[in-house]
Amino acid sequence: MKKWDYILGIDVSRNTLDVYSIEAKEHIQIENNAQGFKVFMKWCKTFKIRLEKAIVALEYTGGYEYKLVQFLENKSISYIRIPGLAIKNSQGISRGKTDMIDAQRIARYVDEKQKTLESSNPLNHSIIELKEMMSLRKRLVRELAGYKASLKERLHMYPNKKNDAVTKIYKTRIAQNEKTLADMEDELNQFITAHPDIEQNYQLLTTIRGIGKVNALMTIAYTENFESFVDARKYAVYIGVAPFEHSSGTSVKGRKRVSHIANKELKQELNQAARTAIKWDPELREYAQKKLQNKCYGIILNNVKFKLVLRMFAVVKRKEKYVDNYQKSA
């Protein structure tokens, strides 16, 4: 039985939207703005598409879809955002690519998979703001590190040019970035205080050894404050720290390994958290020391990341701070 009477696939770009209707077998290209949305409504009426019984499907684009999503929410129209890789891998052998074809493929993907798909939850604007702030913070940190490295290298090569024009510019940019980064930290602190639900989970996460401010906020942002992932295993798969079996028949018995299909930014952020946890957490330190006897450090580090993910979800689920009651084995 069909879950939705009408399925609309939309290929989103910066300036335009390509819309395709499965039922009407019609395509239209509109502007990605309020005027284009009016044209979309008229087009639906022309082909008798009842939007109250429809689902609008679109890919994640990292921002270009937000105006459309806000419009759909204001009109109480159900929508679903789908990772582009999921659509691509479901197509089999395919040739050619246009915006219209992409819209058709999105609509057909939902038509085939609709028994297992659910409409997306409304946008959490606080989470969007947090993601943007964390993204800006990361850019500032990278720029600051780059300027410092360049200045250090210049002074090493030209020790007599401590006050020339290039050196002064580097020092000025470093000072500016340090001030901007300090302001960014203040803004983040104010943001946390202004959102009690986020502040509560932030305080819980930072009781775990190894989990600092950045990892706590990044986890909150990408789990949508632990509402978009139902358990730790699924989040571990998303960030690429959960191992999968690789075997076939009786001849192929590969070792378990993680998938390269993951949010590698979040995985990278957990690297330092895992190293810190191994150094300062007695349980994880003993675990690492035992495993180092027959496993490489990379595998152990990944396993520690997985354990940290389990701890993060556990403290949030229980609404209790992490308690270190570990006793060293005899």
C-alpha positions as CSV (number, residue, x, y, z in Angstrom):
1,M,0.0,0.0,0.0
2,K,1.3,3.4,-1.0
3,K,2.2,5.7,1.9
4,W,1.7,8.9,-0.2
5,D,-0.7,9.6,-3.0
6,Y,1.7,12.0,-4.8
7,I,5.5,12.0,-5.0
8,L,7.5,15.0,-6.1
9,G,11.2,14.8,-6.6
10,I,13.1,18.1,-6.5
11,D,16.7,18.6,-7.6
12,V,18.0,21.6,-5.7
13,S,20.6,24.1,-6.9
14,R,21.6,27.5,-5.8
15,N,19.3,29.5,-8.1
16,T,16.8,26.9,-9.5
17,L,14.6,23.9,-8.5
18,D,13.7,21.1,-10.9
19,V,10.5,19.5,-9.9
20,Y,9.2,16.1,-11.3
21,S,5.9,14.5,-10.5
22,I,5.7,10.6,-10.6
23,E,1.9,10.6,-11.0
24,A,1.6,13.5,-13.5
25,K,4.8,12.6,-15.3
26,E,5.5,16.3,-15.6
27,H,8.6,18.4,-15.0
28,I,9.0,22.1,-14.3
29,Q,12.0,24.3,-13.4
30,I,11.4,27.2,-11.0
31,E,13.4,29.8,-9.2
32,N,14.7,28.9,-5.7
33,N,12.9,31.8,-4.1
34,A,9.4,33.0,-3.0
35,Q,8.4,33.8,-6.6
36,G,9.4,30.3,-7.7
37,F,7.4,28.8,-4.9
38,K,4.2,30.6,-6.1
39,V,4.8,29.1,-9.5
40,F,5.2,25.7,-7.9
41,M,1.8,26.0,-6.1
42,K,0.1,26.9,-9.4
43,W,1.8,24.1,-11.2
44,C,0.5,21.6,-8.6
45,K,-3.0,22.9,-9.0
46,T,-2.8,22.6,-12.8
47,F,-2.0,18.9,-12.6
48,K,-4.3,18.3,-9.6
49,I,-1.5,17.3,-7.3
50,R,-3.0,17.5,-3.7
51,L,-0.1,18.6,-1.6
52,E,-1.7,17.6,1.7
53,K,-1.4,14.0,0.4
54,A,2.0,14.4,-1.2
55,I,5.7,14.0,-0.2
56,V,8.4,16.2,-1.5
57,A,11.8,14.5,-1.8
58,L,15.1,16.3,-2.1
59,E,18.8,15.7,-1.5
60,Y,20.9,17.2,1.2
61,T,22.8,20.1,-0.4
62,G,24.4,21.7,2.7
63,G,22.2,24.9,2.6
64,Y,20.6,25.5,-0.7
65,E,17.5,23.6,0.3
66,Y,16.8,25.6,3.4
67,K,14.5,28.2,1.7
68,L,12.5,25.4,0.2
69,V,12.3,23.5,3.4
70,Q,11.1,26.6,5.3
71,F,8.4,27.1,2.6
72,L,7.2,23.5,2.9
73,E,7.0,23.7,6.7
74,N,5.0,27.0,6.5
75,K,2.6,25.3,4.1
76,S,2.5,22.0,6.2
77,I,3.7,20.0,3.2
78,S,5.5,16.7,4.1
79,Y,9.1,16.4,2.9
80,I,12.0,14.1,3.1
81,R,15.7,14.9,2.7
82,I,17.8,12.0,1.3
83,P,21.6,11.6,1.1
84,G,22.7,11.8,-2.5
85,L,24.9,8.7,-2.2
86,A,21.8,6.6,-1.2
87,I,20.1,7.7,-4.4
88,K,23.2,7.1,-6.6
89,N,23.8,3.6,-5.2
90,S,20.2,2.6,-5.8
91,Q,20.2,3.4,-9.5
92,G,22.3,0.5,-10.9
93,I,23.7,1.3,-14.3
94,S,22.7,4.8,-15.3
95,R,23.8,7.1,-18.1
96,G,23.5,10.8,-18.6
97,K,22.8,13.5,-16.0
98,T,20.7,16.6,-16.1
99,D,18.8,18.5,-13.4
100,M,15.5,17.1,-14.8
101,I,16.9,13.5,-14.8
102,D,18.1,14.0,-11.2
103,A,14.6,15.1,-10.1
104,Q,13.1,12.0,-11.7
105,R,15.7,9.7,-10.0
106,I,14.9,11.3,-6.6
107,A,11.2,10.8,-7.1
108,R,11.6,7.2,-8.3
109,Y,13.8,6.4,-5.3
110,V,11.1,7.4,-2.9
111,D,8.4,5.6,-5.0
112,E,10.4,2.4,-4.7
113,K,11.5,2.8,-1.0
114,Q,8.4,4.5,0.5
115,K,7.4,1.6,2.7
116,T,10.6,2.1,4.7
117,L,10.9,5.9,4.5
118,E,9.6,8.4,6.9
119,S,9.1,12.1,6.4
120,S,11.7,14.4,7.9
121,N,11.3,16.2,11.2
122,P,10.9,20.0,11.0
123,L,14.2,21.9,11.0
124,N,15.7,22.7,14.3
125,H,16.9,26.2,13.8
126,S,19.0,26.1,17.0
127,I,20.9,23.1,15.7
128,I,21.4,24.8,12.3
129,E,22.9,27.9,14.1
130,L,25.1,25.6,16.2
131,K,26.5,23.9,13.1
132,E,27.2,27.2,11.4
133,M,29.0,28.5,14.5
134,M,31.1,25.3,14.8
135,S,32.0,25.5,11.1
136,L,33.1,29.1,11.5
137,R,35.1,28.2,14.6
138,K,36.9,25.4,12.7
139,R,37.8,27.8,9.9
140,L,39.2,30.4,12.3
141,V,41.3,27.8,14.0
142,R,42.7,26.6,10.7
143,E,43.5,30.1,9.5
144,L,45.2,30.9,12.8
145,A,47.3,27.8,12.7
146,G,48.3,28.6,9.1
147,Y,49.3,32.1,9.9
148,K,51.3,31.0,12.9
149,A,53.1,28.3,10.9
150,S,53.9,30.7,8.1
151,L,55.3,33.3,10.6
152,K,57.4,30.7,12.4
153,E,58.8,29.4,9.1
154,R,59.6,33.0,7.9
155,L,61.4,33.9,11.1
156,H,63.4,30.6,10.8
157,M,64.5,31.4,7.3
158,Y,64.9,35.2,7.8
159,P,65.9,35.8,11.4
160,N,66.8,39.4,10.6
161,K,63.4,40.3,9.2
162,K,61.5,40.5,12.5
163,N,59.9,43.8,11.7
164,D,59.6,43.9,8.0
165,A,56.2,44.5,6.2
166,V,55.4,40.8,5.6
167,T,56.1,39.8,9.2
168,K,54.0,42.7,10.5
169,I,51.1,41.6,8.4
170,Y,51.4,38.1,9.7
171,K,51.4,39.3,13.3
172,T,48.4,41.6,12.7
173,R,46.4,38.8,11.2
174,I,47.3,36.5,14.0
175,A,46.2,39.0,16.6
176,Q,42.9,39.6,14.7
177,N,42.2,35.9,14.4
178,E,42.9,35.3,18.1
179,K,40.5,38.1,19.0
180,T,37.8,36.8,16.6
181,L,38.3,33.3,18.0
182,A,37.9,34.5,21.5
183,D,34.7,36.3,20.5
184,M,33.5,33.1,18.9
185,E,34.1,31.2,22.1
186,D,32.1,33.8,24.0
187,E,29.3,33.5,21.5
188,L,29.3,29.7,21.9
189,N,29.1,30.0,25.7
190,Q,26.2,32.4,25.4
191,F,24.5,30.0,22.9
192,I,24.8,27.1,25.3
193,T,23.4,29.0,28.2
194,A,20.5,30.3,26.1
195,H,19.4,26.7,25.2
196,P,18.8,24.7,28.4
197,D,18.2,21.4,26.6
198,I,21.5,21.7,24.8
199,E,23.3,22.9,28.0
200,Q,22.1,19.9,29.9
201,N,23.5,17.4,27.4
202,Y,26.6,19.5,27.0
203,Q,27.3,19.3,30.8
204,L,26.7,15.5,30.7
205,L,29.0,14.9,27.8
206,T,31.9,16.8,29.2
207,T,32.0,14.6,32.3
208,I,33.5,11.9,30.1
209,R,37.3,11.9,30.0
210,G,38.5,12.9,26.6
211,I,35.3,14.6,25.5
212,G,35.9,18.3,25.5
213,K,33.9,21.3,24.3
214,V,34.4,20.8,20.6
215,N,33.5,17.1,20.6
216,A,30.5,17.6,22.8
217,L,29.1,20.4,20.7
218,M,29.8,18.6,17.4
219,T,28.1,15.5,18.6
220,I,25.1,17.6,19.8
221,A,24.9,19.4,16.5
222,Y,25.1,16.3,14.2
223,T,22.8,14.1,16.3
224,E,20.4,17.1,16.5
225,N,20.7,17.0,20.3
226,F,20.4,13.2,20.3
227,E,17.1,13.2,18.5
228,S,18.1,12.1,15.0
229,F,19.9,8.9,16.1
230,V,18.1,6.4,18.2
231,D,21.2,4.5,19.4
232,A,24.9,4.7,19.7
233,R,25.6,2.0,17.1
234,K,23.8,4.0,14.3
235,Y,25.8,7.1,15.1
236,A,29.0,5.1,15.2
237,V,28.2,3.8,11.7
238,Y,27.5,7.4,10.6
239,I,30.9,8.7,11.7
240,G,32.8,5.6,10.6
241,V,34.0,3.9,13.8
242,A,31.8,0.8,13.8
243,P,33.5,-2.2,12.2
244,F,31.7,-4.5,9.6
245,E,32.3,-8.1,8.7
246,H,33.8,-8.9,5.3
247,S,33.3,-12.5,4.3
248,S,31.9,-14.6,1.5
249,G,31.3,-18.3,1.5
250,T,34.1,-20.5,3.0
251,S,37.1,-19.0,1.2
252,V,36.8,-15.3,1.9
253,K,37.3,-14.5,5.6
254,G,38.4,-10.9,5.8
255,R,38.9,-9.1,9.1
256,K,36.3,-6.6,10.3
257,R,36.9,-3.1,9.2
258,V,35.2,0.3,9.2
259,S,33.5,1.7,6.1
260,H,34.9,4.7,4.2
261,I,31.4,6.0,3.8
262,A,31.2,8.2,6.9
263,N,31.3,11.7,8.2
264,K,35.1,11.9,8.4
265,E,35.1,15.4,10.0
266,L,33.4,14.0,13.1
267,K,35.6,10.9,13.1
268,Q,38.7,13.2,12.9
269,E,37.5,15.3,15.8
270,L,37.3,12.1,17.9
271,N,41.0,11.3,17.3
272,Q,42.3,13.6,20.0
273,A,39.5,12.7,22.3
274,A,40.5,9.0,22.1
275,R,44.2,9.8,22.6
276,T,43.3,11.9,25.7
277,A,41.0,9.2,27.0
278,I,43.8,6.5,26.6
279,K,46.2,8.7,28.6
280,W,43.9,9.8,31.4
281,D,41.1,7.2,31.8
282,P,42.4,4.2,33.7
283,E,40.0,1.7,32.1
284,L,40.7,2.8,28.6
285,R,44.5,3.0,29.3
286,E,44.5,-0.6,30.6
287,Y,42.4,-1.7,27.6
288,A,44.8,-0.1,25.2
289,Q,47.9,-1.6,26.9
290,K,46.4,-5.1,26.7
291,K,45.4,-4.8,23.0
292,L,48.7,-3.4,21.9
293,Q,50.2,-6.8,22.5
294,N,48.5,-8.1,19.3
295,K,46.8,-5.2,17.6
296,C,48.0,-2.1,15.9
297,Y,47.5,1.3,17.4
298,G,45.1,2.5,14.7
299,I,42.6,-0.3,15.5
300,I,42.8,0.3,19.2
301,L,42.3,4.1,18.7
302,N,39.2,3.3,16.6
303,N,37.8,1.0,19.3
304,V,38.3,3.7,21.9
305,K,36.3,6.1,19.7
306,F,33.5,3.6,19.6
307,K,33.6,3.2,23.4
308,L,33.4,7.0,23.8
309,V,30.4,7.1,21.5
310,L,28.7,4.5,23.7
311,R,29.5,6.5,26.8
312,M,28.1,9.7,25.3
313,F,24.8,8.1,24.4
314,A,24.6,6.4,27.8
315,V,25.0,9.5,29.9
316,V,22.4,11.4,27.7
317,K,19.9,8.5,27.9
318,R,20.3,8.1,31.7
319,K,20.4,11.9,32.3
320,E,23.3,11.2,34.7
321,K,26.9,12.4,34.7
322,Y,29.6,9.8,33.8
323,V,30.9,8.1,37.0
324,D,34.3,6.5,36.9
325,N,34.0,3.4,39.1
326,Y,36.6,1.3,37.3
327,Q,38.8,-1.0,39.4
328,K,42.0,-2.3,37.9
329,S,41.9,-6.1,37.3
330,A,44.2,-8.2,39.3
